[in-house]
């Protein structure tokens, strides 16, 4: 049976989205944040340039790739806005795949449901900003309360997970990253992703460069003094 999850497209092979697994990455449509640096604006604000993908087509792809791929990374947009996400994941797992969820943490109830039902093998959660600046960065005034709850959920659950922040020079610095890190549970991995100006919601950011490798290493060194599980991603994020 086809599950009505609003999908955009998928990448048939990813070596980096799902740690330790050969994966396919599938993108959902719609998001409740408006991060100015988001590199998937066509998924956040659906329009004529937003692709569409039938769930049946994607599941058929998975059926024919069994034994060659290990897992599915579900990203977006924001996947937890999809009401039928649990049923969709069950269909994926029935085909023998592990599942990783990328989320902005804005729907702790859905996150709890997925975890309690044993539907997730890995969770990557974006933590966008320090508490005082959260609403301004994501353009959602009530965002932080939900995000804080999701951080706590992951911190007390046994599922493998990481928290991650995209470092945009005009918006965040090492002081912000230290403040973000102080919100995270002990023992959790923290990933810094460099801003890469490819597509953005705010067109002005396309004229901005991300940090150089040397600058990023310097920022990472400052933060890692307090958070030894910090790592720097090899590619940019949103």
Steps between C-alpha positions, in 0.01 A plus 500: 500500500627847409557724803411867440828662600587810299831413333707714264784284367774262610872450457557134410836468677653689790825409672482768768141566605458188715820425696637154429237416240449510126177692480240662283389847608138603448372856539161603641319823416414775748667656803387716792834685521629768265874488558643759259793278402295187423631333185168331419272805461280323246409245770443757772279727291335273242449652157520426131863391536422242771532147361253227591557130559240230547562285807433189293782592261743543788396178671536315170855632473574369849350163413740458209805622696467259791834346586690785334407784734489497880278787598278793420561855617177701521562872482329812370350747553392369837391134491322500837230729358378202295213341692548164330874487560478200740311289245744604227796395715335167577478433127869581462602278791283216369733497199797442729645851521625693799367855534669827588294813567622856444289743702492856628356374829182705473263204547600319820172306507569341162863439596387323818250289306761389248751414771253318723384293203860400421487650152831690502858379498666842493389860551680816392346810655583855400552747783493832324595763759536586868167519687467879501544523124314189390175658387680773308723255311224256400220761475277302734439662837399181680774279361741474789262343752434210262866468406606493864253220564632300204857542623395351831320212330808401302720542805304240694441251217740226394472575127822605327486872433688819432427869533626737234525870426563679171755775558406809298757782543245783521275316747709284735848495651695281741330662801164393361628148441621471858157618619331245276731225620412578861139406420589153379497181708829355622633235265317624191690567179503858377568577134590837348403542136649782294267729308519446124323764286323290239128573541354702785170646615670837551659583164740745666686208656596372156764774494651381827779245535511231765795469734833395353640165608746679727231721655269204552778301665565791736134523600482124544808505722342754734175306527669159528681606815165470675329242278743220409241317287490793258579432136499715188296371208680461169223680313259782565153473644175688542 
